[in-house]
Amino acid sequence: MAFSALILITVMTQHFFIFLGLNLFFAVNILTHPLQALYLRCYTPGLWTTILLIIPYNVLFFYHFSKAGFLTMNAILGALIVMFFLILVFLLSHKIGEKWS
């Protein structure tokens, strides 16, 4: 729901760095799923998600995003800020979840 709202805000305001930040946050899974499989020394379903979904999606996304001229230095800096904020929210939500379980 929150991601849908952020995408709607991106389209309405044409601040495409928000959408780029959301995709960078999604792209973090390119590293986390394989590292999780290595750490656990077993198969994890996220490994196939990375190979079959996340990597192809990000290749297409960055190709079209740059072809449309949206991939600028300002967009990248703004996206990194958005991604950092989303990572903080993710970590905070896990801390809150630990206290409630």
N, C-alpha and C positions, 0 to 999 in steps of 0.2 A: 504494500500500500504506500509506504513512504517513498519507495523508489519510483512508483508510478507518478506520485505527486512531483517529485524532482524532475522527472522527464517532462511532465506537463509544464512546469515552470521554465524549463530549458527551451521548449518550443515557443512558449508565449513571449518570453523575454529575449530570445535568440542569444542567450548566454550559453554557448555550446561547450564551454569548459566544464559545466556541471555534468553534462552527458559523458564527456571524456573522462572525468573523474570517476563516475559510476562504472565505466568500462574498465578503467585501470584497477579499481577495487575488485571487479569481477576477475580481472586478469591475474590478480595475486594468487588465485587458485592454481595457476600454471605451476607455481612453485610448491604450494602447500600440499597438494594431493600426492605428488611423487615423493616429496620429503617425508610425508606421513607414512607412506608405504615402506620407505627405507628404514625409518625409525622403528616401526612396528615389526619389520622383517616379515611382512605378509602382504597378501593382496588386499587392496582397498578399492571399493567401487569408484571412489573419486578419481582413481588413476584412469579408468576408461572415460570418465566424464571429461577429464582434461584432454585426453588424446582425441576423442571423437566430437566434442562440443566446444570446449573453451578455446583451444588453439585455432581450429578453423574459423570460429566466429571472430576472434581477435585479428586474425590475418585479414579477413574480409573487412572488418570494421575499420582498421587502421588504413587499409588501402583506399577505401571509399572516403573516409574522413579527410585524408590528406589530398586526395584527388579533388574534393569539393573545396579545398582551400581553408578548411577549418583548423588544420593542425599548424598553429603558429606558436611562437615562444610564449606569448601571453596566455594562450589557451592551455599550454602544457603546464605553466606555473600555476594557473588557477586550478587545473585538474589535480595537480599534486596536493594542493591545499585541501580540496574537496576529499581526495582519497585519504589524506592524513586524518581529517575530521571523521570520516566513515570508519576508519580503523579504530579510532578512539571510542566511538559509539559502540562498535562491535565488542571491544575489550570490556568496556563498562557494562554492557548488557550481560556478558558472561560472568562478571563479578557479581552483579545483582542476582543472576540466576543461581549462582553457587550459594548465596545466603538464603534463598528461598527453598532450596531442596534439602 
